[in-house]
Amino acid sequence: MPDFHHSALVIVDDTADREQASDGRSRYGAYIARHADDFHEDGRPLRPVEFAIAAWRTATAPVMAPGYAAVRRDVQPLDVYRDHHGGAQFCAKVGLRHSQLAHRPAGHPLDWEKDPWFHPSEQWPVLVSPDRTDRPAVLVTAAVLLPVPDDILTAPTTTRPGNALTHEAKAVVHALAEYANRHLAPLVADLLGGAW
């Protein structure tokens, strides 16, 4: 499992990608080939924002599991999408337990629970809906939005799966992961207040 920490929401593992590749080159490249229709627009290369969205979606779960870009389990999903201005934006969903709120909801409703398969040695617990259904539950989720600067996005030079498209997709996934770790991780850490 990747070595996540407070400033690492995303880890890209090129070694595992190569070692687990059926073609000996890139497991991610094989997924790009399977999803080739997502990497062109009527035979034309995608614009940088659409290329980033396709590359990220293909590199992460649930499309690729485990993902070429692994996302910390307590931040799910972490998507890239086109905002209403046409730019790229990250959207991270983070579950918040009542103890993390300034005021607990009245009536003491049920709260998020740690995944029953969560091992105590794991630092980043996944929160799940309460198993009980005999009383109300208030499940608070924060959506953290972060605009992605255009200058870290690139347009692909090809629409055909292969070494060139895989290399270009990997480059944009690396840039997005680095940006998320540098700028999104502190927002998530502040939101959680260290209460994992």
Secondary structure, DSSP 4 states (H G I P E B T S, - for coil): ----BTTBSEEE-HHHHHHT-TTSS-HHHHHHHHTGGGG-BTTBPPPHHHHHHHHHHHHSTTTSSS-SEEE-TTEEEEEEEE-TTS-EEEEEEEEE-GGGSSSPPTT--B--EE-TT--TT-SSPPEE--S--SS-B--EEEEEEEEEPGGG----S-SSTTHHHHHHHHHHHHHHHHHIIIIIHHHHHHHHTT--
